[in-house]
Amino acid sequence: MEVSIALLATLSYFIGNAIDRCMGWQTFERPIVAGTLTGILLGDPETGILMGASLEAIFMGMSPIGGAIPADPFPTAVICVAYTIATGSKMGVAIGLSIPIGALMQTVKTLWAPVLASMSAYWEKLAITGNVKKFRRLSILQSIFGDRLPIFFVLFFSIAFGTKGLQSLFAMLPDWVMRGFTAGAGMMTAIGFAILVNMIWDNKIGIFLVFGFVLAKYLKLTALPIAIIVATIAMVYFLVMSNTISNKKETVETKPDAKNEDEEEDFF
């Protein structure tokens, strides 16, 4: 069973990586999407969505400094969701291990970087030959796998052969340690969300934070219905703003002096 789960989890990682690299979206690599996709493939979308949202709250406050990322959230989300579904353990346990797992995955990518750099001479030689079709095919493969090739193997073997060992280890731990993992996961999520809010806070969107707090605290809604409500509000807000911007552009195009008038009003 662990092998089949590992294959499906690796497939989830491959699909997200291929779509992002080919389309240039860089959205399937986010934990909230990767976790959801992994949960769907493993037959438990609710766990995927909830864990993806929690991991997103942890990792979305992390910013690359000088091109260095302290932890890789993409494979971390896949491994954490797969482990939780495979073992049936509490989500807080896997979330509590997310940062060490992410740091390990980022280290694997860093160690693989010199291998990719050593292939530059081959790419130059291939470009000189003028074989455009071969160059294009290999470029697509390079873009899909590239720096993530060793991650596929690490991800598969860690889920296929490491799940039972990790489950046995946690079974030996006392209850207070497991409660500590759950508490730590909650604090990590809160800190990650606080870092993000500190960076993007605006009085215009601050009301949504209060609105979400009311839904969770007083109306006792779970994460899934809150996510649906907030996604609907975000879509309506996006459409209204897009329509407003479009109308403003049309006004400027039909009335050339309107832009100057707006600038004068802003000045005064």
Salt bridges, closest charged atoms under 4 A:
GLU29 OE2 - ARG21 NE 3.65
GLU29 OE1 - ARG148 NH2 3.59
GLU56 OE2 - ARG30 NH2 3.05
ASP72 OD2 - LYS109 NZ 3.58
ASP72 OD2 - ARG148 NH1 2.99
ASP147 OD1 - ARG21 NH2 3.18
ASP147 OD2 - LYS109 NZ 3.87
ASP175 OD2 - ARG179 NH1 2.22
